Amino acid sequence: MGKLRSRIAETGSKTNMKKTTIELTEEQYFFLKEKALELQKQNQNASIASIIRDLIEKDRQGWNQRKASGAQKLR
């Protein structure tokens, strides 16, 4: 319980945390891992998991933007 409390103190509250589960093929997983390893060389303090999470979030944002711009073109 102490770890949870310290984690909540770091993040501010439970509402700031989110958990996402995605399914990847082996090919996708190895691509993400290789990209994350390259990026980790630039930022020694970052973990592989946090880098992969950032890559996925950036891709998701780009996908949402492309989706929104595609919907505008249809109007």
N, C-alpha and C positions, 0 to 999 in steps of 0.2 A: 504494500500500500504506500510505503514511503516513496518508492520510485514513481508511482503514478502521481503523487502530490508534487514531486519535484518536476516532473514532466509538465504537469498543468501549470506550475509556476513559470516554467520556461516559455510555454506557448501562450499563456494568458488565460486560457480556459479550454474545456473539452470541445467547444464548438469550433475552435480554430483547427482542430485535427480532422483529417479525412482519410479514409482508407479506400483504396481503389484496387480492384483485382482485375487483371487482364489476362487473356489467354494468348500465348505466342507460339508460333511454330519454332522449331529448333533454329531454323535459318534466321528468323526475326530476332530470337533471343541472342544468338551469337553476333549478329550485326549490332544490336544495341550494346552488348557487352564490349565489343571491340571499340565502338565509338566512345563509350564511357571510359575505357582505359586510356584512349588518346586524350580525352578531356581531363582525366585525372592527372596526367603528366603535367598539364598546365596549372592545375590547382591541386597541390598535394594534400590540402586539408579536406577536400571533398571526398565523401564515400562513393563507392560505385552505385549504391542504391539511390543516393540523393541525386547523382548525375542522371541516372536512368529516369528517375521521377521527373526531373527538369526537362529532359528530352521529350518524354511523353506529354508533359503539360504544354510545351511549346508546339508540338505537333497537333495536339488537340485544339489549341487556340487558332493555329493556322487553318485547320480543317473547318472550324466554326466560321472563320472569316471568309473562306472560300465558299462555304455553304450559303452564308448570308449574301455575298455578292452575286452568287448564282441566282438566288431567289429574286434579287432586285432586277437582274437582267430579264427575268421572265415576265416582269410586270409591264 
